[in-house]
Amino acid sequence: MLRYTRRLNVCKQLSTGTVRPLLRAISATNLRLHSSTPHPTTSSISNQLLFTSTNHLKAKSLDDVHSYQLLQDLGFLTQSQAGITHWHPLGLKVLRKLENIIRNRMDQIGFEEFELSSISSKALWSQTGRWGNTELFKISNDENLCLAPTHEEEITKLIKDAQLNHKNLPVLTYQITRKYRYEKRPRMGLLRGREFVMKDAYSFDVDYPAAMKTYDNVNKAYLNIFKNDLKLPFEVAKADSGDIGGSMSHEWHFVNDKGEDLLYKCNSCGDVSNVEKASSYPDLDAEGFEFAKAANVKYLLTKDNETLVSCYYPTDREFNVSSLTEYIDDLDLKSLNLPLEEVLARFQSTDTDVILKKFIRVMDLRINDQTDLPDFPITMFQKNNFSMITDLSIVEPVEGEICIECEEGQLESMKAIEVGHTFYLGKKYSEAMSAKFVNKDNKPEIFDMGCYGIGVSRIIGAIAEITKDSEGFRWPSVISPYDFSLVVAPKVEESLVEKFKSNVNGLTFNHFENDKVLFGNKIRLAKMIGTPLVVILGKNWPLVEIEVRGKRWVDADTPEYKQLQEIKGEQWQWTTEIKGNVEKHYVHKDHFRDVVQSLLKNL
Amino acid sequence: MLRYTRRLNVCKQLSTGTVRPLLRAISATNLRLHSSTPHPTTSSISNQLLFTSTNHLKAKSLDDVHSYQLLQDLGFLTQSQAGITHWHPLGLKVLRKLENIIRNRMDQIGFEEFELSSISSKALWSQTGRWGNTELFKISNDENLCLAPTHEEEITKLIKDAQLNHKNLPVLTYQITRKYRYEKRPRMGLLRGREFVMKDAYSFDVDYPAAMKTYDNVNKAYLNIFKNDLKLPFEVAKADSGDIGGSMSHEWHFVNDKGEDLLYKCNSCGDVSNVEKASSYPDLDAEGFEFAKAANVKYLLTKDNETLVSCYYPTDREFNVSSLTEYIDDLDLKSLNLPLEEVLARFQSTDTDVILKKFIRVMDLRINDQTDLPDFPITMFQKNNFSMITDLSIVEPVEGEICIECEEGQLESMKAIEVGHTFYLGKKYSEAMSAKFVNKDNKPEIFDMGCYGIGVSRIIGAIAEITKDSEGFRWPSVISPYDFSLVVAPKVEESLVEKFKSNVNGLTFNHFENDKVLFGNKIRLAKMIGTPLVVILGKNWPLVEIEVRGKRWVDADTPEYKQLQEIKGEQWQWTTEIKGNVEKHYVHKDHFRDVVQSLLKNL
């Protein structure tokens, strides 16, 4: 019934355009859903991209390669533009493992996972006064839209609209999503990007005691994440709440010399503070202690411009306002950065007579009556309106000064990378947005809130930076892309390798198969990538060689494997060889899996 | 050594600001990491938010409630603003399950998962000529940034920079991430949002045959997802490639009367096309067939403006250019939408004499020499330059016309919701971006590409819409938030319920515990949420009642449970009761788990 086959013979007279046979065009578009030749599966693209970059093999040391650059060179990720990261399969494995660690710990304390949109609105951010933030990414197409760097506004609106009552509380929410911050100068790769992965949690409680319980629980979950899961050296520091606001906050830091944060820790009570929040007393009994010879001054105003506060502190120290804000809570901290003329203009330009205005002079503890003070810029005042504070420390600590908490120990300083922050928010956001629940007395009441962040992609950048040594990365086993890397010596039979691979159930590994890379270079690459173990099949077969690449940050003296080795070592032909920093294990192939599992527990 | 306790007695003279005791402030900030009272875990917030919205319980039918509204009312998600969705825990469970189904199928065919940033750049989008797209979200802070609706540019750049050779190919990549499209009028909730979750995959092959193999493999993976995992009625349609470009594409559709797409399917060979790509022959032998009495005309130009194509088609039909583009591949399709004057101006305003220009007249098959044609707008031409095509169908099909593929069957129309699209791109993007690999002959060669999308959040919106009936949703078991909902009759002992719960290992369920909701309403809510099974513990104990809420889209006559029931029915006290649309099972509690697992297999 091919009534239309005549169409094959048409169009010969067409002299323009490219004429194609219709049938051919159509048949080419037929779906080949039942093709019987399976597509050959390819070797891992992670490997492929990896092996395109072997330029570090000749380097004697990777000390001079920045960790973010090395992540790129090894195919974990790509920086597509300043502050922006594309995650490759290898890096994504690390990211997902870390996300799941955090997810499990948040689930454990009863938080429930949401995923809020990255797009938020002027309407909400105006309610909390944060629409003007210059780090907020905004949208050209619609001036009412922004990309959210954090979600206090959106989640508060959502929970407000749910019209809950006190029996529904606490409401505990979290999400692990991409966030956006318009960093003008993004830098240090994952540590300060324009797009980043953050775990942000938000709690809604009936009152302050309930909110404190929630705050404690989150800090316990964080302790589990940092102490029991990741195991790298960390500190929890009292911190300034900054832009987020609220009256209490703690920062979670990895201790590292390359960190941008400065912490002070007491060698007696262990109290830790970020430098912004830190305070110390001079050790008056110390040999050679002297009061300051000369002082600098900082001027600031109270929010009502009715009081001028002049702060005198030693010329050789850095001013720190944090202790003062504990005493006087209506200080206008922005006035601290104004030129003196502007401060004075605000102080004197109001309607009330300057004669009636108040003055506070704050003398740092390190100043006495011998200290040379700068001239006071105002000459007209009532002596009655003058008061003095003489017992505050208003400078940043220096090492060796006395802890303000226990008044016993001395402070030690350390550099650190901030990776988490917990905030007790109180009613800052819920009040601004009129977010209420119905209380026991059937009355509307404002939520007591907390918010809790973990920089997920930041942790990966930090751990890359902290663990990198001259040979490459050293991932903690819980977030390593693989449990081990497998390197096979030349001439080892393939059937032997296949049999070995089929016996490592439950373990993940990355097999370096590229023929063009030399045996020694494969080992170097495996170490560079930083799986906790590098496994070599070679001349000692049926003994397998396991080089420990990971680091035992805790319990270094009694790693769990030693207990097992004591019992099973002989039977399993399991020996350990330690030369310098290199720890190698040899074990019979039949017991490889058990040994690896015991080794991983402390890595 | 409390050398500084004197500080407690200071500041009494201060008459401004709020002075707080320093010690109290500091002690309140101590971390309570070792608090021994565990925070009470709360009942699911999904449940809480759910039970705040019981307004549908009184409704006789949910037919008039839009599926996206019902998703919100039941606490699956919230629309925070037009086109923007916040996912709640309940909805997130559905989203995650669907993501994992797709992830597994992509992994099976050797694709590897990436996560590219949502932020892309003018530099890349200009290279492919897509920077001007008005649906591209752009950033105010930096005019060189946009939010990516798709990632051809970024992934092509990434793979180009990897400097691969032919042995590395194919490179097969995918990601499941949020995408952004500035819809001017976002509508229908998850079906057309400004932010949406998409699985997008990209392939890089050495040549056309290799690219076709990849294209086939992806379509096989899609077939697995739609046929074997989700099991809802779907069609695969030949489609227009639209903005994405490339020479071949197929759309994946759920068949549904509320869909915005129109498909035509042959009742003989089964060929399916989207209306944009569809063509049909009139059935000349049909009783009452008549050629068109009058014709409309459409004018269009070739890209070089050297040929005017005039297309005549019946006045009672819709013009469709797709068959014509198969014949003449340098048509300027944009000229189709220009006013006639502009078309003529472009045709006549060039330097060459209009006398030399070419004309093609295209007559739809339904036109003959009796048909009344509109006047031709140009009078000056050479007869030699005139050609005619008379055997094309240039109108949209109507039901009952003849299939252009087999020339046997008749076309049937159906409405559908597009949820996936596979494109063979060829060298469209790789050429524009000079993305090359090193071929066998050690020469640089342009990649042959494909790209493959699945609207992940769109599928959820579509399934919600398709499965919703007058009582609520009916999720396929593979993406249902829970395997079943548990409702307990009043007065059933709590210990009995706890024992029952502890015996359902491996199954997930949602227990409706709220005391304030009546028993009957709990059952209605459980059905509304749409888990495939609703389980009731009540008066028949130790028999458990299982109401089937899910739908058997395929194999409806021989669901798997029937085989099991034949063997075990008596022993397990398992009976089935079917009344109208309601299917209920009763089974002894000790065999509940086995029965549920067998029921879920076809739901």
Interface residues (C-beta under 8 A of the other chain):
Chain A: M1 L2 R3 Y4 R6 R7 V10 C11 Q13 L14 S15 T16 G17 T18 V19 R20 L22 A25 I26 A28 T29 L31 R32 L33 S35 T37 P38 H39 T41 T42 S44 I45 S46 Q48 L49 T52 T78 S80 Q81 I84 T85 H86 W87 H88 P89 L92 L95 I109 G110 E112 E113 F114 E115 L116 S117 S118 I119 S120 S121 F137 K138 I139 S140 N141 D142 E143 L147 E154 K157 L158 D161 A162 Q163 L164 N168 L169 P170 V171 L172 T173 R178 Y180 Y182 R194 E195 M212 K213 T214 Y215 D216 N217 N219 K220 L223 V236 K238 M248 H250 Y281 L284 T302 E306 T307 S323 E326 Y327 I328 D329 D330 L331 K358 I360 S387 M388 I389 T390 D391 L392 I402 I404 E405 E407 E408
Chain B: M1 L2 R3 Y4 R6 R7 V10 C11 Q13 L14 S15 T16 G17 T18 V19 R20 L22 A25 I26 A28 T29 L31 R32 L33 S35 T37 P38 H39 T41 T42 S44 I45 S46 Q48 L49 T52 T78 S80 Q81 I84 T85 H86 W87 H88 P89 L92 L95 I109 G110 E112 E113 F114 E115 L116 S117 S118 I119 S120 S121 F137 K138 I139 S140 N141 D142 E143 L147 E154 K157 L158 D161 A162 Q163 L164 N168 L169 P170 V171 L172 T173 R178 Y180 Y182 R194 E195 M212 K213 T214 Y215 D216 N217 N219 K220 L223 V236 K238 M248 H250 Y281 L284 T302 E306 T307 S323 E326 Y327 I328 D329 D330 L331 K358 I360 S387 M388 I389 T390 D391 L392 I402 I404 E405 E407 E408
